Amino acid sequence: MSKRILWSDETKIELFGVNARRYAWRKQGTAHHLANAISTVKHGGGSIMLWGCFQRQELGDYLYKRPYVESFEETPLLVAVLTYMGYGILTVFGYLRDFLRHWNIEKCHVAKERAEQKDFVPLYQDFENFYTRNLYMRIRDNWNRPICSVPGAKMDLVQRVSPDYNWTFQHTGKVVKDVINMGSYNYLGFAENNGACAEASLQATHKYGVGVSSTRCEMGNLNIHEEMEQLVARFLGVESAMAFGMGFATNSMNIPALTGKGCLILSDELNHASLVLGARLSGSTIRVFKHNNMQSLEKLLRDAIVHGQPRTHRPWKKILIVVEGIYSMEGSIVRLPEVIALKKRYKAYLYLDEAHSIGALGPNGRGVVDYFGLDPKDVDIMMGTFTKSFGAAGGYIGGKKDLIDYLRKHSHSALYATSMSPPVVQQIITSMKIIMGEDGTKLGADRLRQLSENTIYFRQRLREMGFIIYGNNDSPVVPLMLYMPAKIGAFGREMLKRNIGTVVVGFPATPIIESRARFCISAAHTREMLDKVSLQSITVKKSPVSVMSP
């Protein structure tokens, strides 16, 4: 064991709470790696003590050029026990209500098998819907809220009520005006119905129409499709790129085209469902490493090379590492310099999903590669979406020209999907040019700067108020921990009463004891909006209606 104090001009690392973390930094031309460090803030002294095992790593030139600060606190034991007790009580009441429904004492709203099909194999298992019937239904009003305006920094919601405890909803005809939108992935504020993007999209609609009604390989390849792909390649700094009409399908339909039987996929345990589905559809062997844990990833790489394929022990045809830029539920940023170092050392391929990081990270908005100052050529497959920072729809894949040419011929999403809508394509082109500064203004740079400032400011405000938040200091995805299931619904409802729209998330999207509210920061948010959200959050915390986490 060794002890070091990191509080100097050399590192400028700021830590919060007591967390297990790892860091890499440059010292005398060598990379030192701190594994499983336990950091403790000494209040008043201004020093931070880091205890742990120091291990030298040959990271080459891929070293962190900026502080890498993330916070993930273990769920307190008492909170974990109370959370499990809460789920236990809800489960007991769920079985009681199912008993009442069985004897028609309580009305049953769920689908049932027809009496004529009693001798059939059940189409669905009733027990599988237990969670939906008895737990999710209690707080269902927090999701699928209808919006009747542009989902910008503020939005209008259609008011609705439920006469049967969230089984069905009825619109009242009223509209809740000017709700602060803290749930949309509108990172750069391009979700708007006026300005350069909206005007350009309107002109594209007049020229091309709304839909193409054909695939790209038949009669649906427009000149603006090719213009967009060339622009994306230039924006990413890669040889070539291609676009797809759906972000989810960009992952789920292209990974099977890249890997197959005899290949190995090493996937982060918190990867998005589209990546998981794509890996499963590929028929490859899948092994999961701990979230952002380079020791776990390296062990899998070593084992894969040493042991080879199961039974035959033949070498794997290819090994593909699959990670995300920003993880949308955790707010964490991938340790890309270390991933690239491992990828090069063990001769693996790297698939990087930048759905949330493209446009939201980096001095030029070019994602996590730009954020760490790395070479885009070191990432074999660069994937991202246009649905978030660009205010549009669809996704892209960038890389070497040979890779893109191969996908044009073998990707199901490229061959069978209808071409992207022309006004959506134009929205992407215009917003990307604004980010790159090719529109002749500094609007893109201003939005990037504003997003970064808003993110740091809001995270700091929540910490000062005593909230437990997860993720990287520079991540615009800000999870605020609620822990207990009953708090999810209470927090979402109380915030909406205060004209603040939030996303609340629980099991199975998160671990059972890590329910949370998730704020998404936008460049369109003003300081006044962020102050109101933070102040109202602390008000809800102190409210007797919702006793928040300590």
BAZA-149660 format. One record per residue (C-alpha): residue number from 1; residue in one letter; x negated, y negated, z negated. Coordinates in steps of 0.001 Angstrom, whole numbers, padded with zeros to 6 digits, always signed. Layout:
[node NUM,'a',[X,Y,Z]]
...
! end
This chain:
[node 1,'m',[+000000,+000000,+000000]]
[node 2,'s',[-001144,-003531,+000623]]
[node 3,'k',[+000111,-006985,-000180]]
[node 4,'r',[-000078,-010152,+001903]]
[node 5,'i',[+001388,-013623,+001689]]
[node 6,'l',[+002771,-014906,+004977]]
[node 7,'w',[+003440,-018597,+004556]]
[node 8,'s',[+001004,-020537,+006681]]
[node 9,'d',[+000648,-022468,+009904]]
[node 10,'e',[-000589,-019223,+011459]]
[node 11,'t',[+002750,-017463,+011294]]
[node 12,'k',[+005465,-019918,+010202]]
[node 13,'i',[+007789,-017009,+009419]]
[node 14,'e',[+010856,-017848,+007352]]
[node 15,'l',[+012644,-014985,+005627]]
[node 16,'f',[+015942,-014742,+003803]]
[node 17,'g',[+017069,-012109,+001322]]
[node 18,'v',[+015625,-008693,+000631]]
[node 19,'n',[+015445,-006690,+003832]]
[node 20,'a',[+013508,-003914,+005520]]
[node 21,'r',[+011808,-005450,+008566]]
[node 22,'r',[+008825,-005039,+010856]]
[node 23,'y',[+006679,-007795,+012334]]
[node 24,'a',[+003827,-008097,+014782]]
[node 25,'w',[+001514,-011065,+015048]]
[node 26,'r',[-001898,-011964,+016460]]
[node 27,'k',[-004806,-012140,+014047]]
[node 28,'q',[-008408,-012392,+015265]]
[node 29,'g',[-007499,-011023,+018675]]
[node 30,'t',[-005894,-007823,+017314]]
[node 31,'a',[-002272,-006910,+016874]]
[node 32,'h',[-001260,-005848,+013396]]
[node 33,'h',[+002034,-004116,+012823]]
[node 34,'l',[+003868,-004255,+009510]]
[node 35,'a',[+006012,-001143,+009142]]
[node 36,'n',[+009046,-001056,+006899]]
[node 37,'a',[+008038,-004219,+005045]]
[node 38,'i',[+010112,-005287,+002092]]
[node 39,'s',[+010286,-009063,+001912]]
[node 40,'t',[+011236,-010984,-001183]]
[node 41,'v',[+011816,-014722,-001390]]
[node 42,'k',[+010239,-016260,-004468]]
[node 43,'h',[+012544,-019174,-005258]]
[node 44,'g',[+010845,-022473,-006019]]
[node 45,'g',[+007368,-021235,-005180]]
[node 46,'g',[+007708,-021522,-001440]]
[node 47,'s',[+005868,-018236,-000914]]
[node 48,'i',[+007016,-014959,+000539]]
[node 49,'m',[+005496,-011690,-000597]]
[node 50,'l',[+005466,-008847,+001922]]
[node 51,'w',[+004830,-005354,+000577]]
[node 52,'g',[+004391,-002352,+002832]]
[node 53,'c',[+002067,-000133,+004770]]
[node 54,'f',[+000009,-002004,+007362]]
[node 55,'q',[-000664,-000031,+010484]]
[node 56,'r',[-002782,-001142,+013464]]
[node 57,'q',[-001040,-000905,+016802]]
[node 58,'e',[-002597,-001351,+020230]]
[node 59,'l',[+000034,-003620,+021699]]
[node 60,'g',[-002265,-005059,+024339]]
[node 61,'d',[-001192,-008461,+025540]]
[node 62,'y',[+002451,-007982,+024494]]
[node 63,'l',[+002419,-009859,+021207]]
[node 64,'y',[+005003,-012101,+019687]]
[node 65,'k',[+004340,-015680,+020694]]
[node 66,'r',[+007015,-017044,+018336]]
[node 67,'p',[+008414,-016154,+014901]]
[node 68,'y',[+010665,-013114,+014996]]
[node 69,'v',[+013149,-013442,+012142]]
[node 70,'e',[+016052,-011061,+011591]]
[node 71,'s',[+018204,-010363,+008558]]
[node 72,'f',[+019956,-007081,+007748]]
[node 73,'e',[+020825,-006590,+004108]]
[node 74,'e',[+021775,-003235,+002675]]
[node 75,'t',[+025379,-003050,+001550]]
[node 76,'p',[+025364,-003483,-002260]]
[node 77,'l',[+026169,-000236,-004057]]
[node 78,'l',[+029202,-001649,-005871]]
[node 79,'v',[+030610,-003073,-002623]]
[node 80,'a',[+030047,+000263,-000857]]
[node 81,'v',[+031824,+002170,-003641]]
[node 82,'l',[+034768,-000251,-003656]]
[node 83,'t',[+034974,-000100,+000148]]
[node 84,'y',[+035144,+003693,+000163]]
[node 85,'m',[+037756,+003512,-002589]]
[node 86,'g',[+039772,+001092,-000461]]
[node 87,'y',[+039712,+003458,+002511]]
[node 88,'g',[+040613,+006322,+000192]]
[node 89,'i',[+043654,+004497,-001180]]
[node 90,'l',[+044775,+003527,+002336]]
[node 91,'t',[+044387,+007156,+003435]]
[node 92,'v',[+046531,+008406,+000539]]
[node 93,'f',[+049258,+005897,+001374]]
[node 94,'g',[+048920,+006890,+005029]]
[node 95,'y',[+049701,+010518,+004257]]
[node 96,'l',[+052611,+009398,+002090]]
[node 97,'r',[+054037,+007323,+004942]]
[node 98,'d',[+053553,+010197,+007387]]
[node 99,'f',[+055530,+012389,+004983]]
[node 100,'l',[+058340,+009817,+004924]]
[node 101,'r',[+058280,+009588,+008725]]
[node 102,'h',[+058449,+013369,+009034]]
[node 103,'w',[+061707,+013416,+007067]]
[node 104,'n',[+063036,+010329,+008905]]
[node 105,'i',[+063021,+008262,+005717]]
[node 106,'e',[+060747,+005765,+007453]]
[node 107,'k',[+061162,+004946,+011128]]
[node 108,'c',[+058462,+006449,+013325]]
[node 109,'h',[+057211,+004273,+016205]]
[node 110,'v',[+054573,+006598,+017618]]
[node 111,'a',[+054957,+008831,+020658]]
[node 112,'k',[+056121,+012396,+020034]]
[node 113,'e',[+055978,+015578,+022052]]
[node 114,'r',[+059292,+016519,+023661]]
[node 115,'a',[+061254,+019288,+021969]]
[node 116,'e',[+061368,+021214,+025270]]
[node 117,'q',[+057561,+021450,+025227]]
[node 118,'k',[+057075,+023032,+021815]]
[node 119,'d',[+055413,+026080,+023382]]
[node 120,'f',[+053033,+023886,+025416]]
[node 121,'v',[+049507,+023023,+024344]]
[node 122,'p',[+049859,+019539,+022763]]
[node 123,'l',[+048985,+016707,+025123]]
[node 124,'y',[+047452,+014827,+022205]]
[node 125,'q',[+046646,+015646,+018608]]
[node 126,'d',[+048820,+013746,+016160]]
[node 127,'f',[+046064,+013649,+013535]]
[node 128,'e',[+043814,+011709,+015921]]
[node 129,'n',[+046223,+008780,+015681]]
[node 130,'f',[+046273,+008779,+011876]]
[node 131,'y',[+043824,+005877,+011649]]
[node 132,'t',[+045741,+003864,+014244]]
[node 133,'r',[+049126,+004448,+012606]]
[node 134,'n',[+048213,+003789,+009030]]
[node 135,'l',[+045138,+001551,+008912]]
[node 136,'y',[+044720,-000329,+012189]]
[node 137,'m',[+048435,-001123,+012450]]
[node 138,'r',[+048302,-003082,+009187]]
[node 139,'i',[+046005,-005701,+010735]]
[node 140,'r',[+046837,-005325,+014432]]
[node 141,'d',[+048045,-008932,+014568]]
[node 142,'n',[+044390,-010053,+014483]]
[node 143,'w',[+043742,-008752,+017998]]
[node 144,'n',[+045149,-009232,+021499]]
[node 145,'r',[+046405,-012713,+020709]]
[node 146,'p',[+047735,-014281,+023936]]
[node 147,'i',[+045945,-017449,+025084]]
[node 148,'c',[+047643,-020042,+027285]]
[node 149,'s',[+044724,-022368,+028093]]
[node 150,'v',[+041102,-022352,+029177]]
[node 151,'p',[+039103,-020427,+026517]]
[node 152,'g',[+036639,-023256,+025959]]
[node 153,'a',[+035440,-024733,+022681]]
[node 154,'k',[+039129,-025160,+021849]]
[node 155,'m',[+042109,-023196,+023110]]
[node 156,'d',[+045878,-022878,+022801]]
[node 157,'l',[+047476,-019702,+021439]]
[node 158,'v',[+050985,-018400,+022038]]
[node 159,'q',[+052652,-017979,+018660]]
[node 160,'r',[+054107,-014544,+018031]]
[node 161,'v',[+055833,-012676,+015209]]
[node 162,'s',[+056389,-009013,+014453]]
[node 163,'p',[+059737,-007749,+013120]]
[node 164,'d',[+058366,-004247,+012451]]
[node 165,'y',[+054986,-004689,+010755]]
[node 166,'n',[+052829,-005104,+013868]]
[node 167,'w',[+054295,-002257,+015931]]
[node 168,'t',[+055776,-004760,+018382]]
[node 169,'f',[+055451,-008524,+018854]]
[node 170,'q',[+057836,-011234,+020021]]
[node 171,'h',[+056852,-014664,+021289]]
[node 172,'t',[+058498,-017539,+019439]]
[node 173,'g',[+058166,-019964,+022346]]
[node 174,'k',[+055812,-022182,+020346]]
[node 175,'v',[+052155,-022868,+021074]]
[node 176,'v',[+049384,-023315,+018509]]
[node 177,'k',[+047340,-026202,+019913]]
[node 178,'d',[+043614,-026979,+019659]]
[node 179,'v',[+042408,-023813,+017956]]
[node 180,'i',[+038614,-023816,+017606]]
[node 181,'n',[+037410,-020860,+019666]]
[node 182,'m',[+034735,-018902,+017789]]
[node 183,'g',[+035386,-015608,+019550]]
[node 184,'s',[+034675,-016064,+023274]]
[node 185,'y',[+031258,-015321,+024794]]
[node 186,'n',[+031253,-018790,+026320]]
[node 187,'y',[+027634,-019391,+025377]]
[node 188,'l',[+026856,-022231,+027781]]
[node 189,'g',[+030351,-023689,+027949]]
[node 190,'f',[+031026,-022882,+031612]]
[node 191,'a',[+034525,-021586,+030819]]
[node 192,'e',[+036218,-024788,+031981]]
[node 193,'n',[+038782,-025920,+034538]]
[node 194,'n',[+037067,-029117,+035610]]
[node 195,'g',[+033596,-030167,+036644]]
[node 196,'a',[+031212,-028991,+039345]]
[node 197,'c',[+031855,-025257,+038913]]
[node 198,'a',[+035639,-025551,+039059]]
[node 199,'e',[+035517,-027855,+042083]]
[node 200,'a',[+033137,-025566,+043979]]
[node 201,'s',[+035277,-022515,+043187]]
[node 202,'l',[+038366,-024341,+044432]]
[node 203,'q',[+036625,-025102,+047730]]
[node 204,'a',[+035578,-021451,+048037]]
[node 205,'t',[+039194,-020401,+047496]]
[node 206,'h',[+040352,-022661,+050330]]
[node 207,'k',[+037635,-021294,+052629]]
[node 208,'y',[+037609,-017552,+051811]]
[node 209,'g',[+040807,-016904,+049861]]
[node 210,'v',[+041036,-015184,+046499]]
[node 211,'g',[+040339,-011559,+047469]]
[node 212,'v',[+038340,-009757,+050149]]
[node 213,'s',[+040324,-006485,+050221]]
[node 214,'s',[+037362,-004392,+051278]]
[node 215,'t',[+034113,-002940,+050008]]
[node 216,'r',[+030750,-004559,+050680]]
[node 217,'c',[+029660,-001769,+053025]]
[node 218,'e',[+032755,-002160,+055213]]
[node 219,'m',[+034310,-005600,+055883]]
[node 220,'g',[+033869,-007236,+052482]]
[node 221,'n',[+030331,-008596,+052686]]
[node 222,'l',[+030517,-012396,+052740]]
[node 223,'n',[+027634,-014790,+053229]]
[node 224,'i',[+028100,-016134,+049696]]
[node 225,'h',[+027665,-012594,+048320]]
[node 226,'e',[+024206,-012466,+049865]]
[node 227,'e',[+023462,-016024,+048753]]
[node 228,'m',[+024406,-015121,+045183]]
[node 229,'e',[+022190,-012024,+045124]]
[node 230,'q',[+019209,-013934,+046471]]
[node 231,'l',[+019769,-016612,+043836]]
[node 232,'v',[+020012,-014018,+041053]]
[node 233,'a',[+016726,-012424,+042154]]
[node 234,'r',[+015028,-015818,+042147]]
[node 235,'f',[+016533,-016683,+038760]]
[node 236,'l',[+015287,-013427,+037219]]
[node 237,'g',[+011891,-013528,+038917]]
[node 238,'v',[+012291,-010136,+040605]]
[node 239,'e',[+012034,-008919,+044192]]
[node 240,'s',[+015714,-008186,+044743]]
[node 241,'a',[+019106,-008013,+043039]]
[node 242,'m',[+022632,-006824,+043708]]
[node 243,'a',[+025956,-007757,+042131]]
[node 244,'f',[+028992,-005745,+041057]]
[node 245,'g',[+032562,-006768,+040355]]
[node 246,'m',[+032687,-005378,+036809]]
[node 247,'g',[+030116,-005628,+034041]]
[node 248,'f',[+031144,-002354,+032367]]
[node 249,'a',[+030874,-000471,+035653]]
[node 250,'t',[+027453,-001987,+036309]]
[node 251,'n',[+026140,+000206,+033500]]
[node 252,'s',[+028462,+003191,+033621]]
[node 253,'m',[+028251,+003681,+037403]]
[node 254,'n',[+024573,+002877,+038024]]
[node 255,'i',[+022832,+004846,+035282]]
[node 256,'p',[+024159,+008117,+036830]]
[node 257,'a',[+022595,+007033,+040123]]
[node 258,'l',[+019206,+006570,+038453]]
[node 259,'t',[+018984,+009674,+036264]]
[node 260,'g',[+020327,+013202,+036289]]
[node 261,'k',[+019668,+016745,+035185]]
[node 262,'g',[+016098,+017190,+034012]]
[node 263,'c',[+015802,+013543,+032989]]
[node 264,'l',[+015640,+012168,+029449]]
[node 265,'i',[+017401,+009012,+028259]]
[node 266,'l',[+016212,+007410,+025017]]
[node 267,'s',[+019035,+005170,+023831]]
[node 268,'d',[+019235,+002704,+020947]]
[node 269,'e',[+021842,+003863,+018431]]
[node 270,'l',[+023755,+000565,+018772]]
[node 271,'n',[+023901,+000441,+022575]]
[node 272,'h',[+027161,-000673,+024183]]
[node 273,'a',[+029836,+001841,+025155]]
[node 274,'s',[+029160,+001233,+028861]]
[node 275,'l',[+025552,+002363,+028417]]
[node 276,'v',[+026633,+005388,+026404]]
[node 277,'l',[+029205,+006364,+029034]]
[node 278,'g',[+026730,+005904,+031868]]
[node 279,'a',[+024191,+008093,+030101]]
[node 280,'r',[+026775,+010831,+029521]]
[node 281,'l',[+028017,+010733,+033115]]
[node 282,'s',[+024464,+011092,+034411]]
[node 283,'g',[+024090,+014618,+033027]]
[node 284,'s',[+020729,+013688,+031517]]
[node 285,'t',[+019565,+014784,+028105]]
[node 286,'i',[+020240,+011965,+025631]]
[node 287,'r',[+018304,+011282,+022465]]
[node 288,'v',[+019056,+008364,+020182]]
[node 289,'f',[+016509,+006305,+018252]]
[node 290,'k',[+017169,+004095,+015253]]
[node 291,'h',[+018197,+000548,+016039]]
[node 292,'n',[+015202,-001581,+017050]]
[node 293,'n',[+012904,+000900,+015286]]
[node 294,'m',[+009719,+001304,+017280]]
[node 295,'q',[+008431,+004148,+015091]]
[node 296,'s',[+011585,+006134,+015860]]
[node 297,'l',[+011284,+005403,+019591]]
[node 298,'e',[+007600,+006310,+019706]]
[node 299,'k',[+008228,+009601,+017923]]
[node 300,'l',[+010859,+010547,+020509]]
[node 301,'l',[+008480,+009605,+023329]]
[node 302,'r',[+005680,+011696,+021862]]
[node 303,'d',[+007923,+014686,+021256]]
[node 304,'a',[+009320,+014429,+024788]]
[node 305,'i',[+005859,+014490,+026324]]
[node 306,'v',[+004482,+017217,+024054]]
[node 307,'h',[+007446,+019612,+024150]]
[node 308,'g',[+009004,+018801,+027526]]
[node 309,'q',[+012438,+020101,+028446]]
[node 310,'p',[+014286,+022522,+026165]]
[node 311,'r',[+013637,+026256,+026747]]
[node 312,'t',[+011442,+025806,+029849]]
[node 313,'h',[+009105,+023159,+028340]]
[node 314,'r',[+008608,+021728,+031795]]
[node 315,'p',[+007797,+018002,+031951]]
[node 316,'w',[+010785,+015703,+032187]]
[node 317,'k',[+011468,+014403,+035685]]
[node 318,'k',[+011663,+010904,+034235]]
[node 319,'i',[+012118,+009250,+030850]]
[node 320,'l',[+014353,+006179,+030705]]
[node 321,'i',[+014413,+003864,+027676]]
[node 322,'v',[+017741,+002016,+027413]]
[node 323,'v',[+018027,-001115,+025251]]
[node 324,'e',[+020019,-004355,+025076]]
[node 325,'g',[+018752,-007936,+024919]]
[node 326,'i',[+021184,-009081,+022221]]
[node 327,'y',[+023266,-006490,+020392]]
[node 328,'s',[+026785,-007872,+020334]]
[node 329,'m',[+027860,-006471,+016957]]
[node 330,'e',[+024624,-007058,+015050]]
[node 331,'g',[+023351,-010309,+016538]]
[node 332,'s',[+019877,-008773,+016749]]
[node 333,'i',[+017362,-009243,+019556]]
[node 334,'v',[+015451,-006316,+021028]]
[node 335,'r',[+011755,-006064,+020125]]
[node 336,'l',[+010902,-006245,+023801]]
[node 337,'p',[+007112,-006778,+023533]]
[node 338,'e',[+006799,-003544,+021560]]
[node 339,'v',[+009217,-001655,+023814]]
[node 340,'i',[+007203,-002642,+026887]]
[node 341,'a',[+003969,-001604,+025175]]
[node 342,'l',[+005415,+001838,+024385]]
[node 343,'k',[+006914,+002150,+027837]]
[node 344,'k',[+003519,+001507,+029427]]
[node 345,'r',[+001637,+003745,+027016]]
[node 346,'y',[+003889,+006758,+027606]]
[node 347,'k',[+004676,+006102,+031287]]
[node 348,'a',[+008430,+005752,+030815]]
[node 349,'y',[+010958,+003551,+032616]]
[node 350,'l',[+012823,+000684,+030944]]
[node 351,'y',[+016491,-000246,+031458]]
[node 352,'l',[+017299,-003622,+029862]]
[node 353,'d',[+020932,-004707,+029420]]
[node 354,'e',[+021006,-008506,+029159]]
[node 355,'a',[+024776,-008916,+029069]]
[node 356,'h',[+024639,-011211,+026029]]
[node 357,'s',[+021103,-012569,+026345]]
[node 358,'i',[+021014,-013815,+029939]]
[node 359,'g',[+021694,-017541,+029868]]
[node 360,'a',[+021777,-017538,+026068]]
[node 361,'l',[+018078,-016996,+025305]]
[node 362,'g',[+014804,-018410,+026519]]
[node 363,'p',[+013628,-021932,+027310]]
[node 364,'n',[+014912,-021531,+030878]]
[node 365,'g',[+017973,-019426,+030040]]
[node 366,'r',[+016508,-016370,+031749]]
[node 367,'g',[+017213,-014039,+028855]]
[node 368,'v',[+015122,-012057,+026437]]
[node 369,'v',[+012222,-011679,+028890]]
[node 370,'d',[+012007,-015458,+029109]]
[node 371,'y',[+012483,-015734,+025331]]
[node 372,'f',[+009345,-013674,+024647]]
[node 373,'g',[+007408,-015134,+027581]]
[node 374,'l',[+006954,-011761,+029284]]
[node 375,'d',[+006579,-010736,+032915]]
[node 376,'p',[+009895,-009610,+034488]]
[node 377,'k',[+007963,-007053,+036532]]
[node 378,'d',[+007326,-005074,+033349]]
[node 379,'v',[+011047,-004290,+033087]]
[node 380,'d',[+011995,-001662,+035659]]
[node 381,'i',[+015770,-002245,+035691]]
[node 382,'m',[+017137,-005629,+034625]]
[node 383,'m',[+020881,-005563,+034106]]
[node 384,'g',[+023168,-008387,+033037]]
[node 385,'t',[+026683,-009751,+033363]]
[node 386,'f',[+028213,-012956,+034648]]
[node 387,'t',[+031144,-012752,+032236]]
[node 388,'k',[+029531,-014619,+029368]]
[node 389,'s',[+027020,-017413,+029926]]
[node 390,'f',[+028217,-018053,+033493]]
[node 391,'g',[+031952,-018165,+032797]]
[node 392,'a',[+032702,-015749,+035638]]
[node 393,'a',[+033044,-011965,+036043]]
[node 394,'g',[+030982,-009002,+037166]]
[node 395,'g',[+027423,-007857,+036632]]
[node 396,'y',[+024071,-007499,+038368]]
[node 397,'i',[+020992,-005305,+038540]]
[node 398,'g',[+017594,-006716,+039440]]
[node 399,'g',[+014235,-005117,+040091]]
[node 400,'k',[+011996,-003973,+042909]]
[node 401,'k',[+013386,-004028,+046430]]
[node 402,'d',[+013069,-000243,+046764]]
[node 403,'l',[+015228,+000211,+043652]]
[node 404,'i',[+017961,-002135,+044876]]
[node 405,'d',[+017983,-000588,+048363]]
[node 406,'y',[+018398,+002832,+046751]]
[node 407,'l',[+021328,+001648,+044612]]
[node 408,'r',[+023090,+000119,+047619]]
[node 409,'k',[+023255,+003611,+049116]]
[node 410,'h',[+023856,+005718,+046002]]
[node 411,'s',[+025730,+003610,+043434]]
[node 412,'h',[+029429,+004448,+043166]]
[node 413,'s',[+030101,+000890,+042055]]
[node 414,'a',[+028457,-000437,+045212]]
[node 415,'l',[+030038,+002008,+047651]]
[node 416,'y',[+033617,+002269,+046423]]
[node 417,'a',[+034436,-000937,+044544]]
[node 418,'t',[+036101,-003906,+046210]]
[node 419,'s',[+033871,-006930,+046766]]
[node 420,'m',[+033742,-009691,+044187]]
[node 421,'s',[+036301,-012457,+044526]]
[node 422,'p',[+034863,-015458,+046472]]
[node 423,'p',[+035786,-018143,+043898]]
[node 424,'v',[+034155,-016012,+041185]]
[node 425,'v',[+031020,-015695,+043317]]
[node 426,'q',[+030955,-019454,+043803]]
[node 427,'q',[+031340,-019995,+040047]]
[node 428,'i',[+028234,-017849,+039525]]
[node 429,'i',[+026240,-019681,+042185]]
[node 430,'t',[+027111,-023145,+040905]]
[node 431,'s',[+026600,-022394,+037212]]
[node 432,'m',[+023285,-020644,+037884]]
[node 433,'k',[+022011,-023574,+039920]]
[node 434,'i',[+022990,-025909,+037080]]
[node 435,'i',[+021020,-023765,+034617]]
[node 436,'m',[+018018,-023773,+036975]]
[node 437,'g',[+018283,-027535,+037457]]
[node 438,'e',[+018796,-027184,+041206]]
[node 439,'d',[+021890,-029375,+041079]]
[node 440,'g',[+019663,-032400,+040534]]
[node 441,'t',[+020789,-032961,+036938]]
[node 442,'k',[+019591,-032044,+033444]]
[node 443,'l',[+022981,-030621,+032506]]
[node 444,'g',[+021679,-027051,+032413]]
[node 445,'a',[+018708,-027918,+030208]]
[node 446,'d',[+020980,-029915,+027917]]
[node 447,'r',[+023350,-026960,+027503]]
[node 448,'l',[+020489,-024582,+026739]]
[node 449,'r',[+019114,-026966,+024133]]
[node 450,'q',[+022547,-027561,+022609]]
[node 451,'l',[+023239,-023836,+022315]]
[node 452,'s',[+019924,-023268,+020545]]
[node 453,'e',[+020508,-026164,+018143]]
[node 454,'n',[+024081,-025081,+017402]]
[node 455,'t',[+022957,-021517,+016709]]
[node 456,'i',[+020227,-022480,+014247]]
[node 457,'y',[+022427,-025094,+012563]]
[node 458,'f',[+025446,-022817,+012079]]
[node 459,'r',[+023419,-019887,+010783]]
[node 460,'q',[+021636,-022129,+008292]]
[node 461,'r',[+024936,-023626,+007088]]
[node 462,'l',[+026433,-020204,+006403]]
[node 463,'r',[+023341,-019077,+004514]]
[node 464,'e',[+023387,-022203,+002367]]
[node 465,'m',[+026989,-021420,+001443]]
[node 466,'g',[+026016,-017977,+000198]]
[node 467,'f',[+027359,-015825,+003024]]
[node 468,'i',[+025591,-012663,+004118]]
[node 469,'i',[+024983,-012862,+007862]]
[node 470,'y',[+023229,-010439,+010173]]
[node 471,'g',[+021005,-010836,+013178]]
[node 472,'n',[+018205,-012921,+014608]]
[node 473,'n',[+017856,-016624,+013830]]
[node 474,'d',[+018056,-017440,+017554]]
[node 475,'s',[+021010,-015200,+018374]]
[node 476,'p',[+024304,-016992,+019167]]
[node 477,'v',[+026160,-013888,+017931]]
[node 478,'v',[+026655,-014446,+014191]]
[node 479,'p',[+028154,-011542,+012175]]
[node 480,'l',[+029483,-012637,+008756]]
[node 481,'m',[+029800,-009628,+006474]]
[node 482,'l',[+033194,-008888,+004888]]
[node 483,'y',[+032595,-005215,+003997]]
[node 484,'m',[+036037,-004233,+002689]]
[node 485,'p',[+038817,-003267,+005135]]
[node 486,'a',[+041504,-005398,+003463]]
[node 487,'k',[+039395,-008515,+003979]]
[node 488,'i',[+039376,-008140,+007758]]
[node 489,'g',[+043031,-008988,+008231]]
[node 490,'a',[+043086,-011591,+005463]]
[node 491,'f',[+040087,-013487,+006845]]
[node 492,'g',[+041406,-013550,+010420]]
[node 493,'r',[+044882,-014715,+009368]]
[node 494,'e',[+043649,-017369,+006944]]
[node 495,'m',[+041250,-018814,+009509]]
[node 496,'l',[+044014,-018982,+012117]]
[node 497,'k',[+046187,-020892,+009635]]
[node 498,'r',[+043364,-023441,+009636]]
[node 499,'n',[+043328,-023556,+013473]]
[node 500,'i',[+040200,-021450,+013851]]
[node 501,'g',[+040217,-018396,+016097]]
[node 502,'t',[+037801,-015678,+014977]]
[node 503,'v',[+037064,-012081,+015894]]
[node 504,'v',[+037104,-009594,+013020]]
[node 505,'v',[+035597,-006150,+013460]]
[node 506,'g',[+035797,-002939,+011463]]
[node 507,'f',[+035436,+000810,+011735]]
[node 508,'p',[+034943,+002520,+014201]]
[node 509,'a',[+033270,-000404,+016011]]
[node 510,'t',[+031044,-000875,+012944]]
[node 511,'p',[+029892,+001442,+010143]]
[node 512,'i',[+032696,+002126,+007696]]
[node 513,'i',[+031171,-000064,+004962]]
[node 514,'e',[+030086,-002933,+007222]]
[node 515,'s',[+033281,-004658,+008373]]
[node 516,'r',[+032645,-008211,+009495]]
[node 517,'a',[+033787,-011370,+011192]]
[node 518,'r',[+031855,-012227,+014336]]
[node 519,'f',[+031301,-015820,+015419]]
[node 520,'c',[+030056,-016588,+018934]]
[node 521,'i',[+028355,-019966,+019250]]
[node 522,'s',[+028753,-022111,+022365]]
[node 523,'a',[+026977,-025142,+023740]]
[node 524,'a',[+030454,-026677,+023983]]
[node 525,'h',[+030884,-026635,+020197]]
[node 526,'t',[+030317,-029935,+018437]]
[node 527,'r',[+028753,-030335,+014999]]
[node 528,'e',[+032163,-031361,+013689]]
[node 529,'m',[+033650,-028070,+014899]]
[node 530,'l',[+030858,-026017,+013343]]
[node 531,'d',[+031135,-027949,+010078]]
[node 532,'k',[+034871,-027315,+009964]]
[node 533,'v',[+034406,-023594,+010587]]
[node 534,'s',[+031754,-023248,+007881]]
[node 535,'l',[+033730,-025323,+005359]]
[node 536,'q',[+036956,-023444,+006036]]
[node 537,'s',[+035082,-020151,+005732]]
[node 538,'i',[+033981,-021064,+002218]]
[node 539,'t',[+037541,-022217,+001454]]
[node 540,'v',[+038896,-018834,+002522]]
[node 541,'k',[+036162,-017166,+000487]]
[node 542,'k',[+037394,-018904,-002662]]
[node 543,'s',[+041058,-018403,-001807]]
[node 544,'p',[+043000,-015991,-004049]]
[node 545,'v',[+044560,-014574,-000882]]
[node 546,'s',[+041227,-013183,+000232]]
[node 547,'v',[+038487,-012469,-002255]]
[node 548,'m',[+035438,-012512,-000035]]
[node 549,'s',[+032170,-010612,-000376]]
[node 550,'p',[+029669,-011809,-002975]]
! end
